[in-house]
Amino acid sequence: MAEIGFIGLGIMGKPMAGHLLKAGHTVYVYDIVPEAVAELEREGAIPCKSSKEVAGKTGIVFLIVPDTPDVEAALFGKNGVAEGIQPGSIVVDMSSISPIATKEFARKLKEIGVDMLDAPVSGGQVGAQNAALSIMVGGSVENFERIKPFFDIMGKNIVHIGGNGDGQTCKVANQIVVALTIEAVAEALLFASKAGADPAKVRAALLGGFAQSRILELHGERMIKRTFQPGFRVRLHQKDLNLALESARKMGLSLPNTATAQELFNAIAAGGGSELDHSAMVLALEKLANHNVAG
């Protein structure tokens, strides 16, 4: 059994750290929310007062926090990982952040003798709770093989993509597909409902054909039943699409449908829905149509 550090105990990190605990590993934990730390402590985790303290306890540090500035603060801010970690250690960032910033963070850690993997995840809260996440990994093959036994505890589809930053690039691509599929499902169900068909029955029929997808299965049901508690929050998907659009501009690439999906998320956020599940994108389309999927 190993000694592991885990920073970030939100709706994703808490169950992920919990799986490592249940597998018999010693897990040192830190989060800016004391209640989250206390909950994992009750499950057997060892609480720490800072990212620095976590890094000083172990040579393997996982983190999953909301955005690029949060990762930078956890790694290089006051009482951050870089202040406590020892040469030869490895940092595994499972957040979804900028690929460009990830490469810079890996470079800075390398200067102090620390390796890094970027390993963003897909699967949402349900995937985290069920240890069924997809994990997209950037970094050296050697480090990937070293950490894969821990990935296997938290996920089921684990793929080494390439060098540092490539895992984050893959996650951005994933979020483009997810956003556009949510938009497609929302349009389809709205069309069916406005035309007078039962959207629940339309969804059931589509699940048996070529249009079948996990988003139609899970988020289509949310749209029909109006269950928009997260899940994966609108504001986080906005952040991921911002990464896509910013990177596309730098590459001279046009992503017109990604931009449209972002504008629909922006409309939801402007109406106070930034904390809703991202399936709530349908609400923006419903407003444009003056019609609800549920009728």
N, C-alpha and C positions, 0 to 999 in steps of 0.2 A: 504494500500500500504506500501511497505517496503523500507528501505534504504539498498542498496547493493553496495559492491565494486567489480570492475572487472579489473583485471590486465592481459594485453595481448590482443592486438587489431589487430591481423593479419587476414588472410583470413578466419579463423574460428571464432576467438574471436569477431571481429567487428560485424558481423551479429548477433551473439549470444547475445552480450550486447545490440544490437539494439532491439532485441525482448523483452528484459526485460524493456527497455525504453518504447516501444510501449504499453506494458501491464500496464503502469502507475507507475512503480516503480522509485524511485530516485536512479540513478546509478552514483557512483563515479568511474572515470576511470583513468588508467595510462598505458602508453606504452613507450618504449624507443624511439619510432618513433613519434615525435611531431605532424606530419601531421595526423596520425591515431587518436590521441587524439582530434585534432581540428575538424576532421570530425564528431566524436561522439558528441562533444560539440555543433555543429550546430544542432544536432538532439535532444539536450536537456540534455545530460550528463554533469556532473560536473567534470571538469578536475582537476587532482592532479599532483604534481610534483615528487612523489615517491610512491613506494609500501607502505612505512611506513605511508604516509599521507592517502592513501586509507584505510589502516587498522585502522587508528585512527578515521575515520568517521563513521564506521559501524561495526556491529557484525557479518556480513556475507560477506566473501571475496571469490570471484571466481577468478581462474586464469587459463589461458591456454597459455603456452609458449612452445618452441620447444623441449627441451630435459631436462634430469635429472639435469645437472649443472645449467640450467636456472631456474628451479624450486627452487633449493637450494639457488641460489642467490636471487631470489625474496622473499623467505621466511626468510632466515637467514643471507643474506649479509648486507652490509652497507645500511642504509635506507630501510631495508627490512620489511616485514610484522611483524616479531617477535618484532621489535623495537616499533611498534605502536599499536599492537592489545591488546585488553583488555581480561582478563579472562572471560570465559563464551561464547566467540565468537566461530565461526566455519569457517574453511578454506575448500574450495571445489576445489580440484585440478582436472581440466578437461584436463590436458596435458596427453600425452602418454609417460610414463617414466618407470624406473626400479621398479618392484614390491618390490624388496628388499630395495631399497632406500626409497620407499614410506612408508614402515613400520617404518623405522628409522625416517623419517620426522614426522610421526604421533606421535611417541614416544617423540620426542623433543618438539613438540607443546603441548602435554599433560602435560609435565613438567611445562609449564607456564599457565596451565589451559585452553588450547584451544583444541577443538576437530577438527578432520579432516575427510573428505570423499575424497577418490580417485574416480573420475567419468570420466574416459576417454570416448571419443565419437567415433562413426563410422558414416560415411555418407558423409564425405568430404565437400567441399565448398558448393555444391548444397544442401546437407542436412542441413548445417548451415543456409543457406539463406532461406530455406523453412521451418525452424523449424521442421525438420523431422529426427533429429539425433537419433541414438541408443545410449543410455547412460548406461554404465556398472559401477555399484557403489559398492565400498568397504567401510566398516565402520559400525557403530552400526545401528540397525534398527531404534532407536529413532532419530538419526541424519538424516537418510535417509528420514523418514516421515516428519521431519521438513523442509527439503530442496526440497522434491518432487514437491510441487507446482511451484517452479522455474524451475525444470527440465521439467515439463509439458509444460512450455512456449517455451523451446528450442528444445524439442524432442518428439518423439512419442512412441518409444520402450524403456522403462526405467525399468531396472531390478536390484534389489538388489542382488549381488552375494554372499557376505559374509563379512568377516572382512577387516580391512585395508590391502591393497595390492591385494585383490582378484579382484577388478575392473581392476587393471592394468594387472593382470594375464589373465583375460578374453580378454583384448584388445590385448595383445600379441598373444593369440590364434586366435583372429579375423584377425590379420595381417598375420599370417601364411596362413590361408584359402584364404585371398584376394590375396596374392602374388602367391600362387600356382595356383589359378584359373586364374589369369592374364596370367601366363605361359602356362596353358592349352589352353586358348582361342587363345593366340598368335600362339602356335604350330598348332592348328587345322586350323586356317585361313591361315597360311603359307603353310601347307600341301595342302589345297584345292586350293590355288592360284597356287602353283608350279605344281599341277596336271592338271591345265588348267581350273578349274571351277571358276565361278564368286564368289569371297569371300563374296560379299554383299548378293547374293542370298543364299549362304550356310548359312550365319549368320541368314537370315530371316527364313530359314527352321528350323535351330536348335532352334530358339527362340520359336518354337511351340512344341518342344519335351522335353525329359527328361534332355537335356543338357542346358535348359534355365537357365539363371542367370542374375542378374543385371550387372555383369561384362561383360558377353557376350553382353548384351543390350547396355551398355554405353561405355565400353572400347573397345569392338569389333568394334563399330562404329568409335571410335577415331583411331584405327589401320588402318581401311580402308580409312578414310578421311584424315589421317595424321594430326590430330589436337591434339598436345601434350602439349599445354599450360596448366599449372596446374589450378585446380585440387588439387591433392595430389602429392607433389614432390618426385622424386626418392630418394633424400637424406634423407627425412623423413622416407620413407619406409626402407631404409638401416638401419637407426637408430633403427627402431622397430624390424627388423630381427636380428640385433646385440643383442638386449635384449633377443630375443628368443634363439639364439644360445649360448649366454653366460650362460643363465639360464639352458639350456639343458646340457651343460658341467658340471655345478655344480651338477646337478641331476644324472649324468651318463646316459643321454638319447641321443640317436642318432636321428637327424632330417635331413636325407640325402636330401630330396627334398627342404626343407627350405634352406639348404646350397647352393644347385644349384641355386635356385631363387636369393639368395643373390649375387652369382657370376655373374649372368646376370645383376643385378642392378649395380654391381661393374664395369662391362664392359661399361655400359652406362655412368656412372659417369666418368670413365677414359677417355672417349671420349668427355667430356665436357657437358654431359647431366644431371648433377645432379639436375638442376632446372626444368627439364621437368616433365610432368605428369608421374606417375608410369606405365601407359599403354605403355609408350615408351620402356618398356622391350622388346617389339617385335623387336625393332631395332637391339638388340644384336643377336637374333635368325635369323633375316634377313641377317645379316653380315655373320653368319656361313653358311647360305644356298646360299649366293650370289643371293638372290631373294627377292623382296619386296612383301608384301601382296597385295599391290595395283597394282602389275604387272609392 
